[in-house]
Amino acid sequence: MVQHLVALAPTLVVSAFFLVFTLNWRREATWPRAITCAIGLAVACNARFGRGAVVPARAGLVDKRTWSTRFEMRTPRYTTRPDELPVVNAVPV
């Protein structure tokens, strides 16, 4: 699977990276496999497109950002209850 995803354009690779987690989010038994697949995808993409092509979302942003998260507005269960997270849909322009 990873070899086929790496052949895609970098933008699609990032989408595929998140798709791996989305498809396996609620099935805890498949988390190790999903994480292994996602890490393998990131490593393969970095090998093909260069170091740093795929990085964690927060990597390298701490020194560059001029804003910070407002933690006082966050629910205490934001990491344990995915069903309570707001759903955002993109509408094509």
N, C-alpha and C positions, 0 to 999 in steps of 0.2 A: 504494500500500500504506500509506504513512504516514497519509494522510487517514483511512483506515478505522480504523487503530489509535488515532488521536487521539480518535476518537469513543467509545472505550471508557472505562470508569471508570479513575481514576489507578492503582489497584492492578493492574489488568489491563495497563495501559500499561507499567508497570515490568516485568511478566512478559514481555510481548512484546519489550521492549528486550533482555532477556537471551536470549530465544529466537532473536533475529537472530544473536547471536554463537554460540549453541550449535549451530545448524544449519550454520554456516559455519566452525566451529573447525578441522576437519581438512583443509579444502580451501583451501590457502594462496592459490590463484589467485582465490578469491572474497573474500578479506579486505578489499581496498579497497572493494568494493561493500557488504559487510556493515557496515563502519565508517561509510561514507557514509550508509547507511540508518539506522543507529543514531543518528548525530549528527542527521540530519534529523528523526528521531522525537523526540529530546530537545528540539530547537529548537521543533518544532510543539507539543509538550506544554507547554513553558514559555510559548509564545504563547497557548495556550488557557487553561491553568490558573494562570498567573502565574509570575513569575520564581522560580526555585528549586524548582519542582514536581518536576523531574527533574534530579538532580545526580549526579556521580560518587559512589560509595559512601563515599569518604573525605572528601569536601568538608565542611568546617565541623566536623569531629569532633576535630581535634587538640587544641583548647583545652578541650573538654568532657569528654574521656574521662579515666578514673581508672586505666586499665590500659594495658599495652603488649604488643606481640607478642613472644613468646620466640623469637628468631631462631636460637638455638643448637640447637633441636630440629627445624629445617627442613632438608629435603634440599637439597643444592646445586643440584639440577636441577629445583626446584619450578616454574620457569617454562618449562622447555624440554621436559618430558615429561608432557603431560596425562594419559597413560595410567597414570602412577604416583600421581595424585591420588586420595585416598579418595573413594568414592562415598557420598553421603548421601541417604537416601530419607525422605520425610515420610509418616507414617502418619496418616490422618484419625482424629480423636478421636471 
